[in-house]
């Protein structure tokens, strides 16, 4: 019995060491990402057009649907949620998009359609569209950038759609 327990403990120890030694598979490589400088879109950004980004499964898919890689405006490596901030401008300056690509591959978007209030969405299923008919306020799942030490529910969700929660800095969707 003792020999079996020692064997199981040894196997568990080896498994734990191997698990800890493995790099995070979801992290983007290389980090920071390279800037394509391609932030000009060939379409005007409207509420209807923005709805087409709602079910994008990856940031690569977002870039394909937008039709441009985006221009990196800044990279923030500090804190628990390293991220790159991308920007796009709609055709003839009609609308804009700001994207936050997190090192884990998770993303969030703030889409500013021409003549409409901003739309917010993320890779966890959140979608806030105040000018959709009817208006949409869907929280999705808890984003990776919201620490589990922070209480998160439908009340907190609008404050964390695009990035880590900042104390006293919640804007309505």
Secondary structure in CASP SS format (residue, H / E / C, confidence):
PFRMAT SS
TARGET T0000
AUTHOR 0000-0000-0000
METHOD secondary structure of the structure
MODEL  1
X C 1.00
X H 1.00
X H 1.00
X H 1.00
X H 1.00
X H 1.00
X H 1.00
X H 1.00
X H 1.00
X H 1.00
X H 1.00
X H 1.00
X H 1.00
X H 1.00
X H 1.00
X H 1.00
X H 1.00
X H 1.00
X H 1.00
X H 1.00
X H 1.00
X C 1.00
X C 1.00
X C 1.00
X C 1.00
X C 1.00
X C 1.00
X C 1.00
X C 1.00
X C 1.00
X C 1.00
X C 1.00
X C 1.00
X C 1.00
X C 1.00
X C 1.00
X C 1.00
X E 1.00
X C 1.00
X E 1.00
X C 1.00
X C 1.00
X C 1.00
X C 1.00
X C 1.00
X C 1.00
X H 1.00
X H 1.00
X H 1.00
X H 1.00
X H 1.00
X C 1.00
X C 1.00
X C 1.00
X C 1.00
X C 1.00
X C 1.00
X C 1.00
X H 1.00
X H 1.00
X H 1.00
X H 1.00
X H 1.00
X H 1.00
X H 1.00
X H 1.00
X C 1.00
X C 1.00
X C 1.00
X E 1.00
X E 1.00
X E 1.00
X E 1.00
X E 1.00
X E 1.00
X E 1.00
X C 1.00
X C 1.00
X C 1.00
X C 1.00
X C 1.00
X C 1.00
X E 1.00
X E 1.00
X E 1.00
X E 1.00
X E 1.00
X E 1.00
X E 1.00
X C 1.00
X H 1.00
X H 1.00
X H 1.00
X C 1.00
X C 1.00
X E 1.00
X E 1.00
X E 1.00
X E 1.00
X E 1.00
X E 1.00
X E 1.00
X C 1.00
X C 1.00
X C 1.00
X C 1.00
X E 1.00
X E 1.00
X E 1.00
X E 1.00
X E 1.00
X E 1.00
X C 1.00
X C 1.00
X C 1.00
X C 1.00
X C 1.00
X C 1.00
X E 1.00
X E 1.00
X E 1.00
X E 1.00
X C 1.00
X C 1.00
X C 1.00
X C 1.00
X E 1.00
X E 1.00
X E 1.00
X C 1.00
X C 1.00
X C 1.00
X C 1.00
X C 1.00
X C 1.00
X E 1.00
X E 1.00
X E 1.00
X C 1.00
X C 1.00
X C 1.00
X C 1.00
X C 1.00
X C 1.00
X C 1.00
X C 1.00
X C 1.00
X C 1.00
X C 1.00
X C 1.00
X C 1.00
X C 1.00
X C 1.00
X H 1.00
X H 1.00
X H 1.00
X H 1.00
X H 1.00
X H 1.00
X H 1.00
X C 1.00
X C 1.00
X C 1.00
X C 1.00
X C 1.00
X C 1.00
X C 1.00
X C 1.00
X C 1.00
X C 1.00
X C 1.00
X C 1.00
X C 1.00
END
